[in-house]
Amino acid sequence: MAIANILSIAGSDPSGGAGIQADLKTFAARGTYGMAALTALTAQNTQGVSGVHLVPPAFVAAQIADVFGDVRVDAVKIGMIASAEIAGAVADALFPHRGTPVVLDPVMVAKGGASLLAEAAVEALTRRLLPLATVLTPNLPEAAALLGEPEAADRAAMEGQATRLLALGPKAVLLKGGHLPGGESPDVLATPGGLRWYEGVRVLTRNTHGTGCSLSSAIAAELGKGRPLPDAVAAAKSFIAGAVRSSDALAVGSGHGPLHHFHALWA
């Protein structure tokens, strides 16, 4: 069976913990071949983002078109979109390839608090990209922003928001509960067939930079390998849990350090 080819459409993180760099590491760690179309360059490290330089929308579209024009693409992960114009360009570029699984991670705010999605772009992302998504993977603040509601504070509220997000057009929604208080970190998957919870234990570490990027990329990799969505989510969550648990083996920066993407491969 051919090795799956996975395309990430996202921004760059020069410190290597999030964005395109985290996506490519995740694709490799999950046994797939990674490709990347850049939407933005950022100046950032483990302490935060100091600058963002957007790629012209037409050039974003050209990157995507050239990949699809030459390479079999088995799944797509969309991360940092940054502007309404880029959202539209990505939607136009992907529309002819609607049979390809798409994981949409609506990156809005960096770990250090910097905004990575212009307010005007939220509407464009909702209107243009959500209907193309096989699964949408927001965290609690992102889900609240997409819905214009307060952030969910318990499981019942998470179920309600996941269901309302599903009504906006994606085929499924994985609402991540990492921001809930307490020692658990549960996620809920909403599909037209109902709700499914994935349990998780919170790991006490500062090294969580790129967790959302890496989870969505791992799901894309598993979908590209042909796994059904519920199994892809379970495999991705298990991978991320191991990467977070092993993250203290790395010594990268003085802020929110990265995950250990290759925890299962490095001795």
N, C-alpha and C positions, 0 to 999 in steps of 0.2 A: 504494500500500500504506500502511495506517495506521501512524503512528509508534507504536512499542511503548511500553506503560505498565509501569513496573517499580516494585514496592513494596519498600522496605527496612523491616525490623523490627529495630530496633537502638537503642543508646544514643547520647546526644548528646555531642559534644566541642566545648566553647565555643571552643577555639583553632582549630578548623576543619580539622584534619589527618586525623582518623579518624572513626569512627562515622558517624552519619547525615549529617554535613556532607560527609565524604569520599564517601559513597555517592551523594548527590545530585549532587556535582560529576562523579563518574564516569559516572553515568547520562547527564548532559547531554553530557559529552565524547564518549560513545559514540553519540550521536544518538538518545537515547530520552527519554521523559518520566518524571521521578522523583517518587515519592510516599514518605511516611514515616510509620510508626507508632512512637512512642517507647516504649522499655521502661525507660529510666533517664536521669536527668540526672547528668552528672559535672562536678566542678570539676577541671579539668586544663589543662595547657599542654604545651609541648614538653619540659619537664623531668620531668613525671610527673602522677599523679592524687592529689589531696588529699581528695576526697570523692565519694561516690556517693549519689544519692537515687533510690530505686526508684519507678516508676509502679505504682499498684495494678493487680494482674493483671486485674481486671474491666474497667478502663479501657483497658488494652492490647488486650484482646479487642474492646472497643467500637470502638477506632480501626480495627482490621483489618476488622471486620464492616461498618462504614460505608463504607470504601473499596470492598470487594467488592460492597456493595449498590448502588453507583452507577457504578463505573468498571470497564471491562474491564481485568483484570490479566493481563499476558502472562508475567510471571515474578516471583518473590519471592526476596529475599535476606534471610537471618536472620543477625544479628550478635550483639551482646551480649544475653544472656538474663538473667543475674544471679542468678535464684532458681528453685527447683523449681516454685514456684507460677506464675511467669511462663511457664516452659517448658510447663506444662500448659495455661495459658490460650491460648498461641500455637498449640499442637497442636490444641486443640479448635476454635479459630477457623479454622484452615487445613484441617481434616479434610474439610469439605464441598467443598473446591476441590482435590481430590487430583490433578486433571489438569494443574494449573498447575506449571510447572517451579519447583523450590525449590533454592536454593544455600544450604547451611548452613555458616557460618563459626564454629566453636566458640570464640568469644573467651573466653579464660580469664585472661590476664595482660596488662597494659598494658606498653608499651615500658619504662616506668620501674620495672616490677616489681610494681605494685599488682595485687592479685587482683580480677578482674572477674566471677568466677563462684564462688558459694558451693560448698563441697565437696559439700553435699547435693544441689546442682542437677546435678551431673555425671551421676548415675544417672537423673534425670528427663529430662535432655537425651538421654541414650543410649536410654532406653526409649520416650520419647514423640515426639521430633523426628527421630531418625535414620531411622526407617522412612518418614518423609514426604519425605526429601531426595532430589532428583535427583542431587546431588553434594555430598559433604562435603569441606571444604577445610581440614584442620588443618595447622599447622606441626608440626615434630618434637616440641617439648615438649607441645603439645596432644594429638597422637596418643599419646604415651607416657602421658599422664594418662588418656585415654579407655580405654586398654587395661590400665592398671596395670602397665606395663613400663618398663624403662630407655629413655632416649631413643636413637633410632637414630643410629649413628655412621658408617654407610656405605650404599651403594646396596642391597646385599643385605638389610640390616636394614630399609631403607625399603620394599622390595618385600614383605617378610614382614608388616610392620605394615599396609601399605595393604591387603593381602589379608585380614588378620584384621579390619580395620575394615569392609571390605566385607561380611563375614559378619554384622555387627551390624545390617544392614538397609538402608543407603542403596543407591541404584541404582548409584552410582559413588563413588570416593574419589580426590581429588587431594591427594596428600601432598606438601607443599612442603619443599624441601630447603635453604632459605635459611640454616638453622643449621648445615649441614655445614661442616667445616673446609675450607680451600683456596679457590681462586679461582673455582670453579664454583658455580652455584646451580640444581641440577636439580630438577625436580618429576616425580613419577610418577603417572599416572592408572591406577587399577585399575577395571575393569569386569568383568562376567561373561564377556566375550569375551577377557580377558587384560590385559596391562600395556603401557603406552606411556610412554616417557620424553620429557620436554620439556627441552631443554638451555637453560642460561642462564649468562651471565658475570656474576660479582659486580661491582657498581659500588662503588667506594670513596667513600662519602659518609655523613655522619651523617643525612642527610635521608631517613629511611625510615619516619617516623611515618605510620601508616595504610596501609602496603603491603598487609597482609592484607585489610583492609576493602575496599580499592580493587580488588584482584584478584578477590575474590568478587563484588563489584558489577559489575565488567566482564564476568565470566562470565554473571551473571544478565542483563545487558543483551543480550549476544549470543544467549543462549538465547531471550530474549523476542523477538528479531528473527527467530527461526526457525532459527538455525544448529545443526547437530548438535553434541553435546557436545565431541568432539575438536577441531573447528574453533573452537568458542567458547573453549576453553581456550587454543588457539594465539593467537587474536586478542587475548585478554585479557592473556596474557603479553607479547606484543609491545607493547601499550599501556603496561603497567606498566614495562617496560624503558625505554621512552622517557621516561616520567614521572619515573623515578628518575634517569636520565642528565641530565635537564634541571632537576633539583630545585635545583641550586646557583644558578639564576637567581633564586630566591626568597630573601628575607631575613626569615624568620619565626621568632622566638624564639632562645634560646641553647642549646637541647638538641637532641633529635631533631626536626629540621624536617620539614615535609610534602613530599609529592610535588608535582610540577608537573602537575596533572591536565589543564591546557589547553595543554600544550606544543605540540600540533599546531595550535592555533587562534590563539595570541597571537604577534604578530610580535616 
